[in-house]
């Protein structure tokens, strides 16, 4: 069996975008923290 896909709540998604736009945190740094690909944040 494969791994279960992770899902993020709307609040978590908004928090990521807010950190990027307001706090100027790089997308690559956010992706590293969350263990996801940077393209997933851009989507």
mmCIF entry with sequence, helices, sheets and N, C-alpha, C, O atoms, coordinates in Angstrom:
data_MODEL
# 
_entry.id   MODEL 
# 
_entity.id                         1 
_entity.type                       polymer 
_entity.pdbx_number_of_molecules   1 
# 
_entity_poly.entity_id                      1 
_entity_poly.type                           'polypeptide(L)' 
_entity_poly.nstd_linkage                   no 
_entity_poly.nstd_monomer                   no 
_entity_poly.pdbx_seq_one_letter_code       
;(UNK)(UNK)(UNK)(UNK)(UNK)(UNK)(UNK)(UNK)(UNK)(UNK)(UNK)(UNK)(UNK)(UNK)(UNK)(UNK)
(UNK)(UNK)(UNK)(UNK)(UNK)(UNK)(UNK)(UNK)(UNK)(UNK)(UNK)(UNK)(UNK)(UNK)(UNK)(UNK)
(UNK)(UNK)(UNK)(UNK)(UNK)(UNK)(UNK)(UNK)(UNK)(UNK)(UNK)
;
_entity_poly.pdbx_seq_one_letter_code_can   XXXXXXXXXXXXXXXXXXXXXXXXXXXXXXXXXXXXXXXXXXX 
_entity_poly.pdbx_strand_id                 A 
# 
loop_
_entity_poly_seq.entity_id 
_entity_poly_seq.num 
_entity_poly_seq.mon_id 
_entity_poly_seq.hetero 
1 1  UNK n 
1 2  UNK n 
1 3  UNK n 
1 4  UNK n 
1 5  UNK n 
1 6  UNK n 
1 7  UNK n 
1 8  UNK n 
1 9  UNK n 
1 10 UNK n 
1 11 UNK n 
1 12 UNK n 
1 13 UNK n 
1 14 UNK n 
1 15 UNK n 
1 16 UNK n 
1 17 UNK n 
1 18 UNK n 
1 19 UNK n 
1 20 UNK n 
1 21 UNK n 
1 22 UNK n 
1 23 UNK n 
1 24 UNK n 
1 25 UNK n 
1 26 UNK n 
1 27 UNK n 
1 28 UNK n 
1 29 UNK n 
1 30 UNK n 
1 31 UNK n 
1 32 UNK n 
1 33 UNK n 
1 34 UNK n 
1 35 UNK n 
1 36 UNK n 
1 37 UNK n 
1 38 UNK n 
1 39 UNK n 
1 40 UNK n 
1 41 UNK n 
1 42 UNK n 
1 43 UNK n 
# 
_struct_asym.id          A 
_struct_asym.entity_id   1 
# 
loop_
_struct_conf.conf_type_id 
_struct_conf.id 
_struct_conf.pdbx_PDB_helix_id 
_struct_conf.beg_label_comp_id 
_struct_conf.beg_label_asym_id 
_struct_conf.beg_label_seq_id 
_struct_conf.pdbx_beg_PDB_ins_code 
_struct_conf.end_label_comp_id 
_struct_conf.end_label_asym_id 
_struct_conf.end_label_seq_id 
_struct_conf.pdbx_end_PDB_ins_code 
_struct_conf.beg_auth_comp_id 
_struct_conf.beg_auth_asym_id 
_struct_conf.beg_auth_seq_id 
_struct_conf.end_auth_comp_id 
_struct_conf.end_auth_asym_id 
_struct_conf.end_auth_seq_id 
_struct_conf.pdbx_PDB_helix_class 
_struct_conf.details 
_struct_conf.pdbx_PDB_helix_length 
HELX_P HELX_P1 AA1 UNK A 10 ? UNK A 21 ? UNK A 10 UNK A 21 1 ? 12 
HELX_P HELX_P2 AA2 UNK A 27 ? UNK A 34 ? UNK A 27 UNK A 34 1 ? 8  
HELX_P HELX_P3 AA3 UNK A 38 ? UNK A 42 ? UNK A 38 UNK A 42 1 ? 5  
# 
_struct_conf_type.id          HELX_P 
_struct_conf_type.criteria    ? 
_struct_conf_type.reference   ? 
# 
loop_
_atom_site.group_PDB 
_atom_site.id 
_atom_site.type_symbol 
_atom_site.label_atom_id 
_atom_site.label_alt_id 
_atom_site.label_comp_id 
_atom_site.label_asym_id 
_atom_site.label_entity_id 
_atom_site.label_seq_id 
_atom_site.pdbx_PDB_ins_code 
_atom_site.Cartn_x 
_atom_site.Cartn_y 
_atom_site.Cartn_z 
_atom_site.occupancy 
_atom_site.B_iso_or_equiv 
_atom_site.pdbx_formal_charge 
_atom_site.auth_seq_id 
_atom_site.auth_comp_id 
_atom_site.auth_asym_id 
_atom_site.auth_atom_id 
_atom_site.pdbx_PDB_model_num 
ATOM 1   N N  . UNK A 1 1  ? 0.837  -1.187 0.000  1.00 0.00 ? 1  UNK A N  1 
ATOM 2   C CA . UNK A 1 1  ? 0.000  0.000  0.000  1.00 0.00 ? 1  UNK A CA 1 
ATOM 3   C C  . UNK A 1 1  ? 0.878  1.245  0.000  1.00 0.00 ? 1  UNK A C  1 
ATOM 4   O O  . UNK A 1 1  ? 1.958  1.263  0.591  1.00 0.00 ? 1  UNK A O  1 
ATOM 5   N N  . UNK A 1 2  ? 0.401  2.266  -0.664 1.00 0.00 ? 2  UNK A N  1 
ATOM 6   C CA . UNK A 1 2  ? 1.132  3.525  -0.733 1.00 0.00 ? 2  UNK A CA 1 
ATOM 7   C C  . UNK A 1 2  ? 0.894  4.381  0.505  1.00 0.00 ? 2  UNK A C  1 
ATOM 8   O O  . UNK A 1 2  ? 0.091  4.049  1.376  1.00 0.00 ? 2  UNK A O  1 
ATOM 9   N N  . UNK A 1 3  ? 1.595  5.456  0.549  1.00 0.00 ? 3  UNK A N  1 
ATOM 10  C CA . UNK A 1 3  ? 1.441  6.373  1.662  1.00 0.00 ? 3  UNK A CA 1 
ATOM 11  C C  . UNK A 1 3  ? 0.184  7.201  1.483  1.00 0.00 ? 3  UNK A C  1 
ATOM 12  O O  . UNK A 1 3  ? -0.241 7.472  0.360  1.00 0.00 ? 3  UNK A O  1 
ATOM 13  N N  . UNK A 1 4  ? -0.406 7.602  2.601  1.00 0.00 ? 4  UNK A N  1 
ATOM 14  C CA . UNK A 1 4  ? -1.586 8.457  2.541  1.00 0.00 ? 4  UNK A CA 1 
ATOM 15  C C  . UNK A 1 4  ? -1.156 9.879  2.211  1.00 0.00 ? 4  UNK A C  1 
ATOM 16  O O  . UNK A 1 4  ? -0.156 10.368 2.736  1.00 0.00 ? 4  UNK A O  1 
ATOM 17  N N  . UNK A 1 5  ? -1.907 10.537 1.345  1.00 0.00 ? 5  UNK A N  1 
ATOM 18  C CA . UNK A 1 5  ? -1.588 11.910 0.951  1.00 0.00 ? 5  UNK A CA 1 
ATOM 19  C C  . UNK A 1 5  ? -1.892 12.860 2.096  1.00 0.00 ? 5  UNK A C  1 
ATOM 20  O O  . UNK A 1 5  ? -2.899 12.727 2.792  1.00 0.00 ? 5  UNK A O  1 
ATOM 21  N N  . UNK A 1 6  ? -1.004 13.811 2.271  1.00 0.00 ? 6  UNK A N  1 
ATOM 22  C CA . UNK A 1 6  ? -1.234 14.832 3.288  1.00 0.00 ? 6  UNK A CA 1 
ATOM 23  C C  . UNK A 1 6  ? -2.161 15.892 2.726  1.00 0.00 ? 6  UNK A C  1 
ATOM 24  O O  . UNK A 1 6  ? -2.168 16.158 1.524  1.00 0.00 ? 6  UNK A O  1 
ATOM 25  N N  . UNK A 1 7  ? -2.929 16.485 3.596  1.00 0.00 ? 7  UNK A N  1 
ATOM 26  C CA . UNK A 1 7  ? -3.767 17.600 3.172  1.00 0.00 ? 7  UNK A CA 1 
ATOM 27  C C  . UNK A 1 7  ? -3.593 18.728 4.174  1.00 0.00 ? 7  UNK A C  1 
ATOM 28  O O  . UNK A 1 7  ? -3.350 18.492 5.358  1.00 0.00 ? 7  UNK A O  1 
ATOM 29  N N  . UNK A 1 8  ? -3.718 19.941 3.692  1.00 0.00 ? 8  UNK A N  1 
ATOM 30  C CA . UNK A 1 8  ? -3.556 21.112 4.527  1.00 0.00 ? 8  UNK A CA 1 
ATOM 31  C C  . UNK A 1 8  ? -4.886 21.851 4.601  1.00 0.00 ? 8  UNK A C  1 
ATOM 32  O O  . UNK A 1 8  ? -5.569 22.018 3.591  1.00 0.00 ? 8  UNK A O  1 
ATOM 33  N N  . UNK A 1 9  ? -5.246 22.287 5.790  1.00 0.00 ? 9  UNK A N  1 
ATOM 34  C CA . UNK A 1 9  ? -6.480 23.048 5.981  1.00 0.00 ? 9  UNK A CA 1 
ATOM 35  C C  . UNK A 1 9  ? -6.321 24.433 5.368  1.00 0.00 ? 9  UNK A C  1 
ATOM 36  O O  . UNK A 1 9  ? -5.204 24.896 5.135  1.00 0.00 ? 9  UNK A O  1 
ATOM 37  N N  . UNK A 1 10 ? -7.429 25.076 5.115  1.00 0.00 ? 10 UNK A N  1 
ATOM 38  C CA . UNK A 1 10 ? -7.410 26.408 4.505  1.00 0.00 ? 10 UNK A CA 1 
ATOM 39  C C  . UNK A 1 10 ? -6.622 27.394 5.364  1.00 0.00 ? 10 UNK A C  1 
ATOM 40  O O  . UNK A 1 10 ? -5.929 28.260 4.829  1.00 0.00 ? 10 UNK A O  1 
ATOM 41  N N  . UNK A 1 11 ? -6.717 27.273 6.673  1.00 0.00 ? 11 UNK A N  1 
ATOM 42  C CA . UNK A 1 11 ? -5.978 28.166 7.573  1.00 0.00 ? 11 UNK A CA 1 
ATOM 43  C C  . UNK A 1 11 ? -4.476 27.978 7.421  1.00 0.00 ? 11 UNK A C  1 
ATOM 44  O O  . UNK A 1 11 ? -3.718 28.948 7.458  1.00 0.00 ? 11 UNK A O  1 
ATOM 45  N N  . UNK A 1 12 ? -4.045 26.735 7.252  1.00 0.00 ? 12 UNK A N  1 
ATOM 46  C CA . UNK A 1 12 ? -2.621 26.453 7.075  1.00 0.00 ? 12 UNK A CA 1 
ATOM 47  C C  . UNK A 1 12 ? -2.122 27.024 5.758  1.00 0.00 ? 12 UNK A C  1 
ATOM 48  O O  . UNK A 1 12 ? -1.028 27.586 5.696  1.00 0.00 ? 12 UNK A O  1 
ATOM 49  N N  . UNK A 1 13 ? -2.916 26.882 4.709  1.00 0.00 ? 13 UNK A N  1 
ATOM 50  C CA . UNK A 1 13 ? -2.533 27.408 3.407  1.00 0.00 ? 13 UNK A CA 1 
ATOM 51  C C  . UNK A 1 13 ? -2.425 28.927 3.457  1.00 0.00 ? 13 UNK A C  1 
ATOM 52  O O  . UNK A 1 13 ? -1.476 29.508 2.929  1.00 0.00 ? 13 UNK A O  1 
ATOM 53  N N  . UNK A 1 14 ? -3.394 29.559 4.088  1.00 0.00 ? 14 UNK A N  1 
ATOM 54  C CA . UNK A 1 14 ? -3.381 31.020 4.203  1.00 0.00 ? 14 UNK A CA 1 
ATOM 55  C C  . UNK A 1 14 ? -2.179 31.482 5.015  1.00 0.00 ? 14 UNK A C  1 
ATOM 56  O O  . UNK A 1 14 ? -1.577 32.510 4.704  1.00 0.00 ? 14 UNK A O  1 
ATOM 57  N N  . UNK A 1 15 ? -1.832 30.741 6.037  1.00 0.00 ? 15 UNK A N  1 
ATOM 58  C CA . UNK A 1 15 ? -0.681 31.083 6.867  1.00 0.00 ? 15 UNK A CA 1 
ATOM 59  C C  . UNK A 1 15 ? 0.615  31.030 6.056  1.00 0.00 ? 15 UNK A C  1 
ATOM 60  O O  . UNK A 1 15 ? 1.481  31.892 6.209  1.00 0.00 ? 15 UNK A O  1 
ATOM 61  N N  . UNK A 1 16 ? 0.746  30.023 5.200  1.00 0.00 ? 16 UNK A N  1 
ATOM 62  C CA . UNK A 1 16 ? 1.940  29.908 4.362  1.00 0.00 ? 16 UNK A CA 1 
ATOM 63  C C  . UNK A 1 16 ? 2.063  31.100 3.420  1.00 0.00 ? 16 UNK A C  1 
ATOM 64  O O  . UNK A 1 16 ? 3.131  31.699 3.294  1.00 0.00 ? 16 UNK A O  1 
ATOM 65  N N  . UNK A 1 17 ? 0.964  31.434 2.764  1.00 0.00 ? 17 UNK A N  1 
ATOM 66  C CA . UNK A 1 17 ? 0.983  32.553 1.812  1.00 0.00 ? 17 UNK A CA 1 
ATOM 67  C C  . UNK A 1 17 ? 1.249  33.860 2.542  1.00 0.00 ? 17 UNK A C  1 
ATOM 68  O O  . UNK A 1 17 ? 2.006  34.701 2.058  1.00 0.00 ? 17 UNK A O  1 
ATOM 69  N N  . UNK A 1 18 ? 0.632  34.035 3.704  1.00 0.00 ? 18 UNK A N  1 
ATOM 70  C CA . UNK A 1 18 ? 0.838  35.250 4.495  1.00 0.00 ? 18 UNK A CA 1 
ATOM 71  C C  . UNK A 1 18 ? 2.300  35.407 4.896  1.00 0.00 ? 18 UNK A C  1 
ATOM 72  O O  . UNK A 1 18 ? 2.857  36.502 4.818  1.00 0.00 ? 18 UNK A O  1 
ATOM 73  N N  . UNK A 1 19 ? 2.917  34.313 5.323  1.00 0.00 ? 19 UNK A N  1 
ATOM 74  C CA . UNK A 1 19 ? 4.336  34.374 5.701  1.00 0.00 ? 19 UNK A CA 1 
ATOM 75  C C  . UNK A 1 19 ? 5.198  34.770 4.521  1.00 0.00 ? 19 UNK A C  1 
ATOM 76  O O  . UNK A 1 19 ? 6.166  35.515 4.673  1.00 0.00 ? 19 UNK A O  1 
ATOM 77  N N  . UNK A 1 20 ? 4.849  34.274 3.346  1.00 0.00 ? 20 UNK A N  1 
ATOM 78  C CA . UNK A 1 20 ? 5.627  34.595 2.146  1.00 0.00 ? 20 UNK A CA 1 
ATOM 79  C C  . UNK A 1 20 ? 5.454  36.065 1.762  1.00 0.00 ? 20 UNK A C  1 
ATOM 80  O O  . UNK A 1 20 ? 6.438  36.756 1.495  1.00 0.00 ? 20 UNK A O  1 
ATOM 81  N N  . UNK A 1 21 ? 4.229  36.535 1.732  1.00 0.00 ? 21 UNK A N  1 
ATOM 82  C CA . UNK A 1 21 ? 3.962  37.889 1.263  1.00 0.00 ? 21 UNK A CA 1 
ATOM 83  C C  . UNK A 1 21 ? 4.293  38.956 2.301  1.00 0.00 ? 21 UNK A C  1 
ATOM 84  O O  . UNK A 1 21 ? 4.920  39.964 1.975  1.00 0.00 ? 21 UNK A O  1 
ATOM 85  N N  . UNK A 1 22 ? 3.885  38.747 3.526  1.00 0.00 ? 22 UNK A N  1 
ATOM 86  C CA . UNK A 1 22 ? 4.041  39.777 4.558  1.00 0.00 ? 22 UNK A CA 1 
ATOM 87  C C  . UNK A 1 22 ? 5.423  39.735 5.209  1.00 0.00 ? 22 UNK A C  1 
ATOM 88  O O  . UNK A 1 22 ? 6.078  40.765 5.366  1.00 0.00 ? 22 UNK A O  1 
ATOM 89  N N  . UNK A 1 23 ? 5.853  38.540 5.583  1.00 0.00 ? 23 UNK A N  1 
ATOM 90  C CA . UNK A 1 23 ? 7.119  38.396 6.321  1.00 0.00 ? 23 UNK A CA 1 
ATOM 91  C C  . UNK A 1 23 ? 8.315  38.179 5.402  1.00 0.00 ? 23 UNK A C  1 
ATOM 92  O O  . UNK A 1 23 ? 9.448  38.078 5.871  1.00 0.00 ? 23 UNK A O  1 
ATOM 93  N N  . UNK A 1 24 ? 8.069  38.108 4.092  1.00 0.00 ? 24 UNK A N  1 
ATOM 94  C CA . UNK A 1 24 ? 9.133  37.948 3.092  1.00 0.00 ? 24 UNK A CA 1 
ATOM 95  C C  . UNK A 1 24 ? 9.963  36.676 3.297  1.00 0.00 ? 24 UNK A C  1 
ATOM 96  O O  . UNK A 1 24 ? 11.178 36.677 3.100  1.00 0.00 ? 24 UNK A O  1 
ATOM 97  N N  . UNK A 1 25 ? 9.287  35.591 3.696  1.00 0.00 ? 25 UNK A N  1 
ATOM 98  C CA . UNK A 1 25 ? 9.961  34.294 3.831  1.00 0.00 ? 25 UNK A CA 1 
ATOM 99  C C  . UNK A 1 25 ? 10.004 33.670 2.440  1.00 0.00 ? 25 UNK A C  1 
ATOM 100 O O  . UNK A 1 25 ? 8.994  33.636 1.737  1.00 0.00 ? 25 UNK A O  1 
ATOM 101 N N  . UNK A 1 26 ? 11.157 33.186 2.053  1.00 0.00 ? 26 UNK A N  1 
ATOM 102 C CA . UNK A 1 26 ? 11.318 32.601 0.716  1.00 0.00 ? 26 UNK A CA 1 
ATOM 103 C C  . UNK A 1 26 ? 10.481 31.327 0.575  1.00 0.00 ? 26 UNK A C  1 
ATOM 104 O O  . UNK A 1 26 ? 10.324 30.559 1.524  1.00 0.00 ? 26 UNK A O  1 
ATOM 105 N N  . UNK A 1 27 ? 9.956  31.126 -0.619 1.00 0.00 ? 27 UNK A N  1 
ATOM 106 C CA . UNK A 1 27 ? 9.137  29.944 -0.895 1.00 0.00 ? 27 UNK A CA 1 
ATOM 107 C C  . UNK A 1 27 ? 9.951  28.675 -0.648 1.00 0.00 ? 27 UNK A C  1 
ATOM 108 O O  . UNK A 1 27 ? 9.428  27.694 -0.118 1.00 0.00 ? 27 UNK A O  1 
ATOM 109 N N  . UNK A 1 28 ? 11.197 28.693 -1.021 1.00 0.00 ? 28 UNK A N  1 
ATOM 110 C CA . UNK A 1 28 ? 12.034 27.505 -0.827 1.00 0.00 ? 28 UNK A CA 1 
ATOM 111 C C  . UNK A 1 28 ? 12.217 27.190 0.663  1.00 0.00 ? 28 UNK A C  1 
ATOM 112 O O  . UNK A 1 28 ? 12.278 26.021 1.044  1.00 0.00 ? 28 UNK A O  1 
ATOM 113 N N  . UNK A 1 29 ? 12.303 28.221 1.499  1.00 0.00 ? 29 UNK A N  1 
ATOM 114 C CA . UNK A 1 29 ? 12.418 27.996 2.943  1.00 0.00 ? 29 UNK A CA 1 
ATOM 115 C C  . UNK A 1 29 ? 11.122 27.422 3.515  1.00 0.00 ? 29 UNK A C  1 
ATOM 116 O O  . UNK A 1 29 ? 11.157 26.514 4.346  1.00 0.00 ? 29 UNK A O  1 
ATOM 117 N N  . UNK A 1 30 ? 9.987  27.947 3.076  1.00 0.00 ? 30 UNK A N  1 
ATOM 118 C CA . UNK A 1 30 ? 8.703  27.415 3.526  1.00 0.00 ? 30 UNK A CA 1 
ATOM 119 C C  . UNK A 1 30 ? 8.552  25.954 3.102  1.00 0.00 ? 30 UNK A C  1 
ATOM 120 O O  . UNK A 1 30 ? 8.099  25.115 3.881  1.00 0.00 ? 30 UNK A O  1 
ATOM 121 N N  . UNK A 1 31 ? 8.930  25.666 1.878  1.00 0.00 ? 31 UNK A N  1 
ATOM 122 C CA . UNK A 1 31 ? 8.824  24.298 1.373  1.00 0.00 ? 31 UNK A CA 1 
ATOM 123 C C  . UNK A 1 31 ? 9.708  23.346 2.177  1.00 0.00 ? 31 UNK A C  1 
ATOM 124 O O  . UNK A 1 31 ? 9.305  22.220 2.468  1.00 0.00 ? 31 UNK A O  1 
ATOM 125 N N  . UNK A 1 32 ? 10.900 23.792 2.534  1.00 0.00 ? 32 UNK A N  1 
ATOM 126 C CA . UNK A 1 32 ? 11.793 22.957 3.351  1.00 0.00 ? 32 UNK A CA 1 
ATOM 127 C C  . UNK A 1 32 ? 11.184 22.675 4.716  1.00 0.00 ? 32 UNK A C  1 
ATOM 128 O O  . UNK A 1 32 ? 11.257 21.549 5.208  1.00 0.00 ? 32 UNK A O  1 
ATOM 129 N N  . UNK A 1 33 ? 10.580 23.695 5.333  1.00 0.00 ? 33 UNK A N  1 
ATOM 130 C CA . UNK A 1 33 ? 9.960  23.523 6.653  1.00 0.00 ? 33 UNK A CA 1 
ATOM 131 C C  . UNK A 1 33 ? 8.827  22.505 6.608  1.00 0.00 ? 33 UNK A C  1 
ATOM 132 O O  . UNK A 1 33 ? 8.658  21.708 7.531  1.00 0.00 ? 33 UNK A O  1 
ATOM 133 N N  . UNK A 1 34 ? 8.055  22.538 5.529  1.00 0.00 ? 34 UNK A N  1 
ATOM 134 C CA . UNK A 1 34 ? 6.869  21.690 5.415  1.00 0.00 ? 34 UNK A CA 1 
ATOM 135 C C  . UNK A 1 34 ? 7.138  20.372 4.707  1.00 0.00 ? 34 UNK A C  1 
ATOM 136 O O  . UNK A 1 34 ? 6.261  19.513 4.615  1.00 0.00 ? 34 UNK A O  1 
ATOM 137 N N  . UNK A 1 35 ? 8.359  20.219 4.207  1.00 0.00 ? 35 UNK A N  1 
ATOM 138 C CA . UNK A 1 35 ? 8.762  19.006 3.498  1.00 0.00 ? 35 UNK A CA 1 
ATOM 139 C C  . UNK A 1 35 ? 7.886  18.774 2.260  1.00 0.00 ? 35 UNK A C  1 
ATOM 140 O O  . UNK A 1 35 ? 7.391  17.671 2.026  1.00 0.00 ? 35 UNK A O  1 
ATOM 141 N N  . UNK A 1 36 ? 7.710  19.844 1.477  1.00 0.00 ? 36 UNK A N  1 
ATOM 142 C CA . UNK A 1 36 ? 6.962  19.775 0.228  1.00 0.00 ? 36 UNK A CA 1 
ATOM 143 C C  . UNK A 1 36 ? 7.783  20.439 -0.874 1.00 0.00 ? 36 UNK A C  1 
ATOM 144 O O  . UNK A 1 36 ? 8.791  21.087 -0.594 1.00 0.00 ? 36 UNK A O  1 
ATOM 145 N N  . UNK A 1 37 ? 7.358  20.281 -2.113 1.00 0.00 ? 37 UNK A N  1 
ATOM 146 C CA . UNK A 1 37 ? 8.029  20.917 -3.240 1.00 0.00 ? 37 UNK A CA 1 
ATOM 147 C C  . UNK A 1 37 ? 7.595  22.384 -3.339 1.00 0.00 ? 37 UNK A C  1 
ATOM 148 O O  . UNK A 1 37 ? 6.432  22.694 -3.085 1.00 0.00 ? 37 UNK A O  1 
ATOM 149 N N  . UNK A 1 38 ? 8.499  23.281 -3.701 1.00 0.00 ? 38 UNK A N  1 
ATOM 150 C CA . UNK A 1 38 ? 8.128  24.689 -3.838 1.00 0.00 ? 38 UNK A CA 1 
ATOM 151 C C  . UNK A 1 38 ? 6.985  24.921 -4.825 1.00 0.00 ? 38 UNK A C  1 
ATOM 152 O O  . UNK A 1 38 ? 6.191  25.843 -4.638 1.00 0.00 ? 38 UNK A O  1 
ATOM 153 N N  . UNK A 1 39 ? 6.890  24.110 -5.859 1.00 0.00 ? 39 UNK A N  1 
ATOM 154 C CA . UNK A 1 39 ? 5.805  24.280 -6.838 1.00 0.00 ? 39 UNK A CA 1 
ATOM 155 C C  . UNK A 1 39 ? 4.444  24.073 -6.205 1.00 0.00 ? 39 UNK A C  1 
ATOM 156 O O  . UNK A 1 39 ? 3.455  24.626 -6.685 1.00 0.00 ? 39 UNK A O  1 
ATOM 157 N N  . UNK A 1 40 ? 4.369  23.290 -5.141 1.00 0.00 ? 40 UNK A N  1 
ATOM 158 C CA . UNK A 1 40 ? 3.090  23.079 -4.462 1.00 0.00 ? 40 UNK A CA 1 
ATOM 159 C C  . UNK A 1 40 ? 2.620  24.347 -3.769 1.00 0.00 ? 40 UNK A C  1 
ATOM 160 O O  . UNK A 1 40 ? 1.415  24.562 -3.634 1.00 0.00 ? 40 UNK A O  1 
ATOM 161 N N  . UNK A 1 41 ? 3.529  25.176 -3.335 1.00 0.00 ? 41 UNK A N  1 
ATOM 162 C CA . UNK A 1 41 ? 3.162  26.444 -2.706 1.00 0.00 ? 41 UNK A CA 1 
ATOM 163 C C  . UNK A 1 41 ? 2.677  27.403 -3.778 1.00 0.00 ? 41 UNK A C  1 
ATOM 164 O O  . UNK A 1 41 ? 1.709  28.134 -3.565 1.00 0.00 ? 41 UNK A O  1 
ATOM 165 N N  . UNK A 1 42 ? 3.336  27.409 -4.926 1.00 0.00 ? 42 UNK A N  1 
ATOM 166 C CA . UNK A 1 42 ? 2.942  28.308 -5.999 1.00 0.00 ? 42 UNK A CA 1 
ATOM 167 C C  . UNK A 1 42 ? 1.556  27.996 -6.541 1.00 0.00 ? 42 UNK A C  1 
ATOM 168 O O  . UNK A 1 42 ? 0.859  28.891 -7.021 1.00 0.00 ? 42 UNK A O  1 
ATOM 169 N N  . UNK A 1 43 ? 1.159  26.751 -6.469 1.00 0.00 ? 43 UNK A N  1 
ATOM 170 C CA . UNK A 1 43 ? -0.163 26.379 -6.982 1.00 0.00 ? 43 UNK A CA 1 
ATOM 171 C C  . UNK A 1 43 ? -1.205 26.909 -6.062 1.00 0.00 ? 43 UNK A C  1 
ATOM 172 O O  . UNK A 1 43 ? -2.397 26.713 -6.300 1.00 0.00 ? 43 UNK A O  1 
# 
